[in-house]
Amino acid sequence: MLCLDMRLVQRLRGDRTEEAAARDRSKSVCVTSFRNKSPRDVSYFKLIHRRASSALANASDLISRRGVFSRRYYGSVEQLQQTENDGQEHGRRFRIENGDSPGEKDEMFGSPSTPVLENPEYQTRWYFKYFLGRLHQNYVGTDHEKNPFFLSVVLNEDNNTCVPLYRAILFKKTGAQKISLPMTQNKILTVKQILSHYPNMDRLDKGPKEIFSPDLQKDLLLLEEQEGSVNFKFGVIYMKFGQSSDDEILSNEFGSYRFEQFLSLLGEKIRLKDWDKYRGGLDIKADMTGKYSVYTLYQGHEIMFHVSTLLPYSRDNRQQVERKRHIGNDIVNIVFVDVDDPSQSEVAHSIFNPTCIKSQFTHVFAVVSLDRENQYRLSVFSDEAVPIFGPSLPCPPVFENPYLFREFLLVKLINGEKATFETPIFAGKRERTLDMLIKDLYSEHMADTKGPMLNRRAFSDVLADAPRSTRLKEDSRQIEFVRIGQALKLEAIVRGDAPTSQASATCSGTVFRKSPWEPNCFYPVFPDYRITCADSWNENKLVIATEEGTFVVEDGTSHHQIFDRSLQVRQLSVVEAHGILLLRAAHSSKESNRIYIFRLSNIESLDASKTRSNVKGQRLERTRGTNLYSISRSGGGRLRMCVAIGRRLQMYQWKHSAAWTTWCAPNDNDTVEGFSFYWELNLNETPSMLTILDNGYSNCSPSPGNIQVCVGYKNHWDIVNGHSNYAQHLHTVELSRPHLVAALDLYEDQEIQLLLCYNHTCHFQKINEDSSTSTDFDFHWNSVPTDIVCAFPYVVAFMNNSMEIRLIVNGNLVHTMSMPRMQLVAGKSDIFFATTAPEFFPSKTDRLAVERQQELQRLSPPASPNISPEVRPLRIYRIPITSLSKSSNSNKSSSSTESPSTWKSTESKLSVPDAPRVSRSATSSPIPPKAKHY
């Protein structure tokens, strides 16, 4: 077991061969003493088990955090043959997910298969949710290629946190592009400034014109609805084991008892005549498409199933044209393979060929059968053109709990249909439709527009200093504008097309599952200090640097100061593998920064906070003037640190490997003398970010001279190599105001891949690939991030007042939440973030009072200096990495009687922990606990 564990760690670390490791161990006095012990020594076996468990934990953490960005979880693409009537064989390529592909089997820790809807309408249909029925402004114009566009802008607030922000939607023929921008006090954005945040929209020949007609709202709602339907229709095909043609399959007049059980699991059997809900193209007047069907509701989506055995059956028509007419036109079909012998269930999945059902329209087939002990087995066949979609199937793809299987299957089907709309065929049709609609609207509204252009008008409700008659007309227009918008919203809700509903059909076995990103309260009340940097320390501690000093925060218990404000820490890293704390710090913002190194054991034993004068001996030589540093990621064979001093780059390496420190922890007590200087090179510009790239899967770890570093500048990234003094251009940001955010190193198929983040965009780039050939995987955030963390299968972006979570394999949005003053604290293992405690969220009343107070301050003497402003403490939350990366195929589920904790959706609030108790009295002000000074 130990040998297997050590080989696993070496493979992930990629630093040395087994022979080299053996030679190093033979020279180690610490390890030699272990060899002299008897194998039956109980303490020896306990030590071995502890070291091996630690190695496995590090390996698992490496894979889930930044190690393997793998599309292999989502099956493999294969060519499946189809025999036509003329005897000719024609092939069609499908991505097959059945838990049996080499990629799925090779994945060491199981696939993260939590079922979550991708691009949920209640978060992506902005115009319906945030604009319709509210006062907003609409503009029309043409871009630099003379293509017409529409721009809608609204100033609104999050319902829970009252965070004011601008939301803007740019409607073009390629689709709707959505961004949100923070509202700065006393600074109102103009049309030009908002358009500059969109790609290629800052070089317009003419400014857009404002459209005042309230009828435009109906047209813009129609443009948004082109993204896809809120409701879905899926085919359900009954297939007996051994049947191989669609004529045979669709000629099954009735289904078996097992099939009826499956239908009852999917939804409710309903009478079609006079059905008043979503009908999915079925006849509800004269029973022309059968008397009954199956219907369900899942998270606001109405779903009608076209069941082959419930559609009209003709004994004289062998081809069953009426059944093919509906099922053949469904994008997604479920195929239930009825197997008499459950042991043949896996065989039925392996021999199934989707080409036996002749349909050019169907792109996704979900094959279902009953396995042993009435467990459901699932396989998914997707056309090669369909982008990857989740959730990935567990391995093996067998579900013990039928209700968990139902949820997984419905999510997979909905995501599959949405992904199909991104294929070239459907995307081309949507683009042509949008192009035609936008051009017609442009011609109509440009002809009605009169008067001068208002491209410089700010986004205010009423024009400033307008005559009284003009203001009255404007007020009337706004009232009519809002009334028509509310009527359109109500009409959509009544007809069942409201994209903001999250209602689901319930049954006796319905399970309630916590979201994988659901956070736990780590520390309830942290002082209202500005956090400059932080890092996690083991599982229950944080090291947080603020302008008032640096603190160690323990899980829910206390925080104490370790450095006072005389040492201003700008960057820090906790390296548990070597027991050290790295700081980039100085006396003040005007003084040059240096690198400081401390032992974690000494930090733990501090009896008083250190000052700047106490830490002079912890400075690393040659690092005066450091403006940036980066360390190699955890799990690597050697700790490396790249330091930027102006335009100079320096590379350092810790003299001991992580494995040596693990075995000989008492002997590794170095600080500044532990780092060895290796190389230095000069750059053409001052870097703004650094990322050390590990060749993580090679048999031999490269020497420090061959280590590559991704260097970010003002508007581009380069790869530099200190050994060869060679710089390779990586990617350039073609924007007038570039803002580089992060460069995250990912690994796919043992090849380094970088996630380059700038402005609203994330760009995937392989270091040996030209940037022009890898734009297929770009995706866009709704707001400009301040920090980005990768936790496969998700990538999490933190903005000033919000957080977005997307799938890293396709960039699809899965969740957003808004909080005031949200900030990433640490993301090395679990994700920690800070935000204003929920009971101190600003309300509209608070803001009105503040605005009133500011107005009075202009007319009154200055307030007394003894009166302090209201304190709004921070609360620190943790999202466990195990929750984000765990598999959903578990029988453990929450009972329907359990009360939900923390978040359940973007519209819900954070829970308030029981301890410590914080007064909510209107007359008392919350005072955060004072830091302990030892």
Secondary structure, DSSP 4 states (H G I P E B T S, - for coil): -HHHHHHHHHHHH----HHHHHHHHHT-HHHHHHHTS-TT-HHHHHHHHHHHHHHHHHHHHHIIIIIB--SGGG-EEEEEEEE-TTS-EEEEEEEEESS-SHHHHH-TT--------SS-HHHH-HIIIIITTS--EEEEEE-TTS-EEEEEEEEEE-TTT--EEEEEEEEETTEEEEEEEEPBTTBPPBHHHHHTTSTT-S--SS--EEE--TTHHHHHHHHHHTT--SSEEEEEEEEETT--SHHHHHT--S--HHHHHHHHHH-EEEE-TT--S--TT--SSS-TT-SEEEEEEETTEEEEEEETTTS---SS-TT-HHHHHHHTT-SEEEEEEE-SSGGGHHHHHHH--GGGS--SS--EEEEEEE-GGG-EEEEEEEETTSPP-SPPPPSS-EESSHHHHHHHHHHHHHHHHHHHTTSHHHHHHHHHHHHHHHHHHHHHHHHH--SS--TT-BS-SS-TT--HHHHHHHHHHHHHHHHHHHHHHHHHHHTT--TT-------TT--B---TT--EEEEEEE-S--EEEEEEETTTEEEEEETTEEEEEETTS-EEEEE-TTSEEEEEEEETTTTEEEEEEESSTTSPPEEEEEEHHHHHT-SS-B-GGG-GGGBPTT-TT--EEEEPPTTSSEEEEEEEETTEEEEEEEEEEHHHHHH-GGG---SGGGEEEEEEEE-SS--SEEEEEP-TTSSSPPPGGG-EEEEE-SSEEEEEETTTTEEEEEEE---SS--EEEEEEEEETTEEEEEEEETTEEEEEETTS-GGG-GGG-EE-SS--SEEEEETTEEEEE-SSEEEEEETTT--EEEEEE-TT-EEEE-SSSEEEEEE-GGG---HHHHHHHHHHHHHHTTSPPPPTTPPPPP--EEEEEE-HHHHH--S--S--B-TTSPP-S-SSTTS-----SSS-----SS----PPPPB--
